[in-house]
Amino acid sequence: MIPQSFVQELLSRIDIVDVIERYLPLKKSGANYFACCPFHGEKSASFSVSPSKQFYHCFGCGVHGSAIGFLMEYSGLGFVDAVKELASQVGLQVPDDGRNANTHDDASERLYEAVALAARFYRDQLKPARNAVDYLKRRGLSGEVAARFGLGYAPDEWQALLKIFPDYDAKTLADAGLVIDNDQGRRYDRFRGRIIFPIHDRRGRIIAFGGRVLDKGEPKYLNSPETPLFEKGRELYGFFLAQKAIRDTGFAVVVEGYMDV
């Protein structure tokens, strides 16, 4: 937890105009600065930045906040990461209360690394899997689309991930949702014989997977379970790739399945 006193000190040390100008071309008009709002489509500059109040406000869509809030909204950062980013710009060291902070960070990092390694493995398995490639072609997905979304293939094997995780019994693999432990204590890969759709967070980090079976097997789609990285109700598949276009156009098209995106 970052002390509120540090947050206030940080906000007093940074200039919101300097922060936002790194991302938007601002034009001074009177006491404030203006730009077209990055959070909705518009042709007139209704996005206002006040140096005296250290505050931004859009008269078009109503979005508003401090420099921290802007960085969170624009870059898709969490509160802590936004504070750390701004603190680094003014040479401040972010404190914390020390309660399990390092342990939590290390555990999260191990999960991110495990999921990223699995994603690369699945991606490498796609091209040699002719049945998977043929399926994607039948569904109208080109190699360019597959590469852009990082699609992969999970081999139809019980323990394919053993090839990249020598410590297949590691707790991290279960915590990341990559494997399942049955009632007899046997461990096996969650995704087998499926097209793999990596799910990214707003920062572009892979946090989970969706898997589509190639035949008429059930379930047709299998998702990662909720993990410390992945909360299904808070994520939209493809949003990381679409967020700039959404800001530029001012609207989004929401569809049902991975293939529809």
C-alpha positions, 0 to 999 in steps of 0.5 A: 500500500502506498501512503497517501502522504506520498501520493500528495507529495508526488502530485505536488512535484509533477506538472499535469501539463508536462505529463499529458503533453507527452501523449497529447498535443496541447494548445494553450487557450487562456489559463488552460490547455486544450486538446481533442479528447483521447477517450472519445471521438471528437473533432473539437478540442473539449479536453481541458487541462488546468495548470492551476488546479492540476486537473483535467476535464473533458466537457464532451464525455465528462472524464476527469482526474489528476495526472495519476488518473490520466496515466491509468486511463490512457495507458491502462496502468493500475494505480500502483504502476501509474504512481511508480511511473510518475515517481520515476519521472521526478526522481522519487522512490515509491515507499510501501508498508512492507507487508508481504510486498516483495513476496507478492511481487515475486509470486506475480512475476513468476505467474506472468513468466509461466504464462508467457512461456506457455504462450510461446510454446503454444505459438510454436506448435501451431505451424507444424499442426496441419489440422489446426492450420487447416481449421483456421483457414476454413474459418477464414483466419489468415496467417497475418491475423493468427500472428497478430493475435498470437494464436497457438495450438496446444498439442493433444497430449496429457503433459505437453508442457513438460517439454518447457517446464522441467519442474512440472510439479511446481505450484506456479503452474497450477496457480497460473491455470496451466495444469489440473490436479485430479483427485488421484493427484495426477497432474495434466495440461488444462489445454489439449488439442485446442486452438489457443487464444492468448488473453491480454490485460490492458498493458499487453501482458498475457494473463490467461488463455481460451482454447477452442476444440477442433472437432465436435468435442465438448466443451467447445471452448475452454477458458483459464480459471480465475487466477491472481492474474485473471478475473474473467469479468474484468477482461475483454478479449482483444481490448489491448489491440483495439484500445487505440482505435476505440479512443480514435473513433469513439466507439467499440463493437462488442462481439460474442466469441474469440473468432468473432473478434 
